[in-house]
Structures are given as structure tokens and as C-alpha cells.
Amino acid sequence: MPQDPAPWLRGHMSEHLARSATPEPPANVVNLDRPAPGAARTRGAAALELVYQAAEAIGEIEERANETEARAKSLVRGAIDKLHAAEARIEAAENARREAMNETAARLQEAVEALKRAEARVAAAEAEALAAETRALEAEAALRNIEQAIRTKLLREAESVGRAA
């Protein structure tokens, strides 16, 4: 921040007024509109006071501007920090989502493979059951044929025993 110019300006203006407020004008200068020395001093003092007030106002304006700039910079830094934090949270959420998707995809793939294995086992069991049913039907047919053959043989023997008797 630049140094406050008010003290320097006060000193400079005081010296200037002190040099110009000499009691007697030079002899070779004719002053037609020169006011009384007291009136000039009063106007000079009033002008000097206005200059002081202007310098103080400028200094206050600069100070307020610097404070406003500092607040604005602070707000911007805070907003940037919040933005970075939000970006980090978003990235973490996206990473978690990707991880969950990958895990879900892996579980789904395992389930598909388990389903295929189960379907293969069911198909094999159905084939075995069909083969067993076919064998059972063939065995029943063979058993009926054997029963029929035994009946037929027993009946023939019973007939031949009945004829022989």
C-alpha cells in the first residue's frame, strides 16, 4: 500500500503559503487586485484545509478499496477451496460407483456361470432319468415276458401232469 501523502502535502502547502504570504510586495510589481493580506491567508488556509480533506478522503477511499480487494480475494480463495473439495468428492463418488459397477458385473458373471453349470447338471440329470425310465420300462417288459413264459410253462406242465394222471 502506498504511503499516506497527506502529511507531505500538508508540509508542502504550509511552506508554500509561508513563502507567498510576505508582508510587502516587491517594489517593481503593481498589484491591482490584491486583497488584504489577512483575507489571502484565510482563503489560503481554507484551500489548504480543503486539500487536507481531499487527501484524507482519497486515503480513506484507497484503504476501503484495499479492504474490499482483500475481502474479494479471500472470498475467491474460499470459493476455489470449496470447488476443489467438491471436485474431490465427485471424483471419490465416481470411483466408488465404478468400483460398485465392477463388483456387480463380476458377481453377475459368476451368477451366469453358476446358472450355466446348474443347467448342465439339470440336463444331465434329465438325460439320466430318461435313460433310467427307459431301462425300467424295458425291465418291466422283460419281467412281463418272463412272467408270461413262466405261466405258460407252468400251465403246460400242469396240463401235461393232468394228462399223465
Secondary structure, DSSP 8 states (H G I E B T S, - for coil): -----HHHHHHHHHHHHHHH--SS--TT---SS---HHHHHHHHHHHHHHHHHHHHHHHHHHHHHHHHHHHHHHHHHHHHHHHHHHHHHHHHHHHHHHHHHHHHHHHHHHHHHHHHHHHHHHHHHHHHHHHHHHHHHHHHHHHHHHHHHHHHHHHHHHHHHHHH-
